[in-house]
Amino acid sequence: MSTSIAPAEETLTLATVLGAYGIKGWVRLWVNLEEPSALTHLSPLTLHKPSGATAPTARPTLIEALQRQGKGYVARLSGVEDRTAAEALKGSEIRMPTAQFPQADEGDFYWRDLEGLQVWCEEGESRLLLGTVQRLLETGANDVLVVTPSEDSIDDRERLIPWLPDEVIKQVDLQERTIAVSWFIDA
């Protein structure tokens, strides 16, 4: 098993422990991945106890088994052998260093990479700053950028811009930290 991660290393929360499941140490999980089954082969994973916990706050872990259960998932974590140990993990997060996460395919982006990017709209010959991406929302039809005003934006309005590549989202430049959109400017 790998060693604990360095405290300054940036991590992604892949799942949160909701509570115990059964008497053999399984836990209920809220999974933050599009493909939950990836949890069983991603590494290195660390288990971070909620703030205020009395035990060490982070330790290496493995997802030994994962199953769909109702609307969520249940998992068997390494070193968790009974219900008491599973109950003690409620609120803990399963994380992975961002540097170890697989590279996104061409044209695909992790939400975390889009947050904080400036959103620019080209209208005629002018280029207007709409604001910065605060967060993304998952909707039934498509994802949505929540763009909040910034110091140099054209106004102080929050905008919801659908993530529709080629139609609305024209270009994403992670190096320049910008997103170019084709979006109407409200008067």
C-alpha positions in Angstrom: 0.0 0.0 0.0 1.3 3.5 -0.8 2.3 6.1 1.8 0.2 9.0 2.9 0.0 12.0 0.6 1.9 15.2 1.3 -0.4 17.8 3.1 0.2 20.5 0.4 -0.7 18.2 -2.5 -3.9 19.1 -4.2 -6.5 16.3 -4.2 -9.8 15.5 -5.7 -12.7 14.1 -3.7 -13.9 11.0 -5.5 -16.5 9.8 -2.9 -17.9 10.5 0.5 -18.7 7.9 3.1 -22.4 8.2 4.1 -22.4 5.5 6.8 -22.2 1.8 7.5 -23.8 -0.9 5.4 -24.4 -4.3 7.0 -22.3 -5.9 9.7 -19.1 -6.8 7.8 -17.5 -3.4 7.4 -19.1 -2.2 4.2 -19.8 1.5 3.8 -22.4 3.5 1.8 -20.8 5.9 -0.6 -21.8 9.0 -2.5 -19.6 8.8 -5.6 -18.5 11.9 -7.5 -17.4 10.1 -10.7 -19.1 9.6 -14.0 -17.9 6.0 -13.9 -18.1 4.9 -10.3 -16.4 1.5 -11.1 -13.2 3.5 -11.6 -12.9 3.7 -7.8 -11.7 0.0 -7.7 -8.6 0.7 -9.9 -7.6 4.3 -9.2 -4.6 4.8 -6.9 -3.2 6.1 -4.8 -6.4 6.8 -2.8 -6.5 8.3 0.7 -9.3 8.3 3.3 -9.7 11.7 4.9 -11.7 11.8 8.1 -13.9 14.9 8.7 -12.4 17.8 10.5 -12.6 17.4 14.3 -11.9 13.6 14.1 -9.7 12.3 16.9 -7.8 9.8 14.8 -5.2 10.7 12.1 -6.9 12.7 9.4 -5.7 10.9 6.3 -4.5 7.4 5.6 -4.0 5.3 2.4 -6.9 3.1 1.4 -8.1 0.8 -1.4 -11.6 0.1 -2.6 -11.6 -3.7 -2.5 -15.2 -4.1 -3.8 -17.9 -1.8 -5.1 -21.6 -2.5 -5.8 -24.6 -0.6 -6.8 -27.2 -0.4 -4.0 -30.4 1.4 -4.6 -29.6 5.0 -5.7 -26.1 4.8 -4.4 -23.1 2.5 -3.9 -21.7 0.3 -1.2 -18.0 -0.5 -0.9 -15.6 -2.6 1.1 -12.5 -0.5 2.1 -9.2 -2.0 3.0 -8.7 -2.4 6.8 -12.4 -1.9 7.6 -13.6 -5.3 9.0 -16.7 -4.6 11.0 -19.7 -2.3 11.4 -18.1 -0.3 14.2 -15.1 0.6 12.1 -17.4 1.4 9.2 -19.6 3.7 11.3 -16.5 5.6 12.5 -15.8 6.6 8.8 -19.1 8.5 8.3 -18.4 11.8 6.7 -14.9 10.8 5.5 -13.8 11.5 2.0 -12.0 9.3 -0.5 -9.5 11.4 -2.3 -6.8 11.1 -5.0 -3.9 13.5 -5.8 -4.9 15.6 -8.9 -1.5 14.9 -10.4 -2.3 11.1 -10.5 -5.7 11.5 -12.2 -5.9 10.4 -15.8 -5.3 13.1 -18.4 -8.6 14.3 -20.0 -9.1 13.4 -23.6 -8.8 16.0 -26.3 -11.8 18.3 -26.1 -12.8 17.0 -22.7 -12.2 18.9 -19.4 -12.5 18.3 -15.7 -14.9 20.7 -14.0 -12.2 21.7 -11.6 -10.1 22.9 -14.6 -12.9 25.2 -15.8 -13.6 26.9 -12.5 -12.0 30.3 -12.3 -11.6 30.7 -16.1 -12.6 34.0 -17.6 -15.6 33.8 -20.0 -15.3 36.0 -23.1 -18.1 36.7 -25.7 -17.3 38.0 -29.1 -19.9 40.4 -30.5 -19.1 41.8 -33.9 -15.6 43.2 -33.7 -15.6 43.5 -29.9 -14.6 41.0 -27.3 -16.5 41.4 -24.0 -15.7 39.8 -20.6 -18.8 38.2 -19.1 -17.1 37.1 -15.8 -15.5 34.0 -14.4 -16.8 30.5 -14.0 -17.8 30.0 -10.4 -19.0 26.5 -10.7 -20.8 24.1 -13.0 -24.3 22.6 -12.7 -25.3 19.2 -13.9 -28.8 19.3 -15.5 -30.7 16.7 -17.4 -30.1 18.1 -20.9 -26.5 19.5 -20.6 -24.1 20.9 -18.0 -24.2 24.7 -17.3 -21.5 27.2 -16.5 -22.4 29.5 -13.7 -20.5 32.7 -14.6 -20.3 35.4 -12.0 -19.2 39.0 -12.6 -15.6 40.0 -12.1 -13.8 43.3 -11.7 -13.5 44.0 -15.5 -16.7 42.3 -16.7 -19.3 44.2 -18.7 -21.9 44.3 -15.9 -22.7 42.8 -12.5 -25.0 40.0 -13.7 -24.7 36.3 -13.1 -25.1 34.2 -16.2 -26.0 30.6 -16.8 -24.3 29.4 -20.0 -25.0 25.9 -21.3 -22.0 23.7 -22.0 -22.7 23.1 -25.7 -19.4 22.6 -27.5 -19.2 24.2 -31.0 -22.6 25.8 -30.6 -22.1 28.0 -27.5 -18.7 27.0 -26.2 -16.3 28.0 -29.0 -12.9 27.6 -27.4 -11.4 26.6 -24.1 -7.8 27.7 -23.5 -6.5 26.3 -20.2 -3.1 28.0 -20.6 -4.7 31.4 -21.1 -7.4 30.5 -18.5 -10.2 31.7 -20.9 -13.4 30.3 -22.5 -14.7 31.9 -25.7 -18.5 31.7 -26.0 -21.2 32.7 -28.5 -23.8 34.0 -26.2 -26.2 36.9 -26.3 -25.6 39.9 -24.2 -28.7 41.0 -22.3 -29.4 44.7 -22.4 
